[in-house]
Amino acid sequence: MIIDKLYEEVLGNGPVCVGLDTRFEYLPEYLINSTKTLEEKIFEFNRKIIDATYDLVACYKVQIACYEAFGIEGLKAYSRTLKYIREKGKVVIADIKRGDILSTAEMYAKAHFEGDFEADFITVNPYMGLDAISPYFKYLNTGEKGIFVLIRTSNKSSKDFQELNVDNKPLYLKVAENVQKWGESFIGKSGFSLIGGVVGLTFPKEFLEIKNMCGNMFFLIPGYGAQGGTGEDLKEIFKEKMCGVVNSSRGIIKAHKGVDEGLKFNELARKQVIKMKEDILRWQE
């Protein structure tokens, strides 16, 4: 199962997930000013960061909005990036956060688990209930695809809905209960399900509560670095078992901006990955 492969990557390389949320202004000057097409510029940037970091990380997360914003050229770069990550033998998470009625979700599943935009995992929004999630199950049944469902997100205004009281529990716990239930049919040899959860490191106490309640859930963890999360925040969460991948985007792919160390952007990205990995793992000793 793909979740077992991801877990093995975490055990072998550590839990770092590099977020390729690439924006034009993140590119180094030589690429910005080159005569290459926009697609080639974005892909070259991504490719060099992947080549510089793939031996250190568990996986990559690619945020589709950063590519959609550039139109067709951007989506070509997105597609090439997904393919390149998988060709390198690494797991890729497409951060698409889809959530729509059953018939539409079927098309989203086809779009992102097959063809030009094929990924290993995708992120989905459960707001519309099981109808918005179940169309992905036929792909999960192969064991080769997985989903991460939004549960407790790292943004400040997540409290507007996620903390609402439902049956004497915050809504995010009700969502976690359902995600855990949905995942019971898709558990791999690692003990983790192909249906994981997105829980932000900006709420470590709530995270621990969710983790303790959902024993088979593997997590995609945003909120590290630029949003304030630290390796220390993961100490209790990872205490018994490494149960997730920790994403950092800006902190890695923008590491070269405003820095004059005589190093290339990909070398600085690698340096940041090493620093992040050390910060997380030193709390697990």
N, C-alpha and C positions, 0 to 999 in steps of 0.2 A: 504493500500500500504506500501511496505517496506520503502519508503522514509518518510512516515508519522511516522513510528515506529522510524526511525533514528532521525527525528526531535524531537519527544517526548523524546528520550533518551538525546538529547542535552539540552532540557528545564529542564529535571529532574536531570541530573547528570553533566551538563556542556559539553563543546565541545571537550574534550580531546579524541584523538584517539591514542591508544598505538600501535606502530609499532613493531611487532614481527619479526624483520629482524635478526633472530638468527644466529650467527656464533659460531663455536666451541670454539674460543678463548674468547667468552663472558661468557662461562659457569664458575661457581665457581669451585675451585680446587677439591672439594669432588666429583663432577660429572665427571670432566675430568679424574680423577684417579680411578673412580669406575669400576667395572667389568660389568656394564650394557652394553647393545648394544648401538650403536650410536643412533638408533631410540629412545630408552628409555631415553637416556641422554637428547636429545634435547626436547623431549616431556615433560619430568619431569620439565625441566627449564621453558618451556612455561606455563605449567599447574600451576606451583606455582606462576608465575607472574600474570596469569589470576585470580587465586583465591584471590590474594592479592589486586587486583585493580578493579575488575568488578563492584563494587558498586560505583565507582568514575568516571567511564568513559562512553562515548557515544558508543564507538565501538573499534574494533581492526582491524589493517591492517597487513596482512601477505604477505611478499615479497617472491614469489616463488623461485627466483634465489638462495636465501640463502639455500634452501632445495635441489634444483636440483643439486647444487654443491656437495652434499653428495651422489648422486645416489639414488638407491632404498631405502636405509635406511632413507635418508633425506626426500624423498617424502612420505614415510610412516608416518614420524613425522609430515609432512605438513598436510596430510590428517587427522590425529588424532587431530591436533591442530584446524583445521577448524571445525571439528565435535564437539569438546569440547566447543568451543566458542558458537556455536549455541545451544548446550545442556544447557548451562548456561543462555540462553535466550538473548544473546547479538548479535548485528549485526557484521558481519565480512566482510571485504573488501579484496578480493584476488588481490594483486598487481601483475598483470601478463603482463600488457601493450601490449596486443596482437594487431596486425594490419596486415591483409592479405586479399587476394582476397576472394570473396563471398563464394566459395565452401570450402575453408580452414577455414574461419571465422565461418562457420556453425559447423565445428568440434570443434573449440575452444569453441564456445558457449555450445555445448553439454558436453564438457569435464569439464567446470568450472561452469555450472549451473545445472549439474546433477551428480550423481555418487560419486566416491571417493573424488573428489576435489570440491564438491558443495560449493559455497559461496553465500552470499546475493548480493554483488556488486562485479564487477570486474573493473579494469582499462583497457582502450583501447587507441590505437594510431590512430588518424584520418588521417594520412598522405596519405593513399590510397583512401580517400574519402568515400562517403556513402556506397559503396559496402563493405567496411571493417567494417561498423557499423550496417547496416540493419539486418544481420543475428541474432543479439541479440534481435531484437524487439519482436519476438514471445514469448520470455521469459518475456520481459517487459509487454507484454499484459496481463499476469497473475496478474500483480501488485506485485508479490513476488520477483522480481529481478530488479536490477538497474545497471547502468554503470557510470563510471567517465571517461570523455574524456580529454586527455591531451590538454591543451590550452596554458598556460604560465608556464613553468616549472622552478624549483628553481635553476637548475644548471647554472654555469657561462657561458658555451658555448651555452646556449639556444638562445642567440642573433644571432648565426650564421644563423639561418633560421627564428626564430620566430619574429624578428624585421625587416625582409625584407619588403619593401614597395610594397603593392598590392592595386591598385586603391586608392592611396593616404592614405592608412591605413596600419599599421603594420600587418603582417600576422596573429599574434595571435588574433587580433580583428576580422579578417575575419573568423577565425576558431570559435571564440566565437559566432559570428552571426549564423553560421551554427549549432552549438551545441544547441543554444537557439531555433532555428527553429525545429530541430529534436525532441526536448523535448516537444513541444507544445501539442502533443497527449498523454502525459504520466504524467499529472499534478495531484497530490494528493490533499487531503483536506487541507494540510498544505500550499498549494500554490506553492510547489516546485515540480520539475519534477524528474522522475526516471532517466533521463539523466542529470547528473551533470558534473562539470568541475574540472579538476586539475589545480590549480593556486597557485604558490609558494608565500610564505610570504616574500621572498627576494626581491619582486618587489611590495611594498605596493601601490604606486601611480597607477601603471598599473592595479593592482588588483581592486582598487576602481573604475577605469574606466570600467573594465569588469563587475563588480558587478552592477554598475548603469545602464549599457546597457542591462543586462540579469536578469530581475526581477524574473524569475521563476527558476533560477539556484541555486542549492545547491553545495557547494564546498568541495572537499577534499584538504586540505591545508598543503603541506609539507613546509619545510624550517624553522620551529621553532627550537630554541635551537642551536644545533651543527652547523647549517647553518646560524645562525645569526638573525633569526626572533624572535620578542618579543611580549608580550601581548600588549604593547603600539601600535605596528604596526596594531593590530586588532581593535583598538578603533573605527575608522571611518567605517571599514568594517562591524562590528557587531552593529553599532550604532542604526540602525532602527530595525534590526531583526537578530537573530543568524542564519546565513545562511551557516554554514559549520562546519566541524570537523577539528581540528588542530592536525596533526600527529607529534609525537616525537618517535623516535626509540632508537638511541644510548643513548640519554640523560636519558632514563628510564631504558632500559634493561642492560646498562653497568654501572649503578649507583654504583654498588658494587666494581668495579675495582679501585684499588689504594686507597680505603677508608677503614679506620679501626675505625668503630663506634660501634663495637660489635653487629651489626645488621645483620640478614641474607639477602641474595641478594633480596629476594622477599619483605622484609620489606623496604629495601632501594629503591626498585622500587616504592613501594606505597608512600614513602616519596616524591619522585620526582614528581609523578603524582599530589599529593596534592599541591606541590610548583608550578607546572605548571598551575594547575587549578586556584589557587589563583592569579597568575600573569595575567592570561587572564581575569578573572572575575572582578578584581579590577578596570579595565579600562572601565567596562561597567556600573558602578554605576553612 
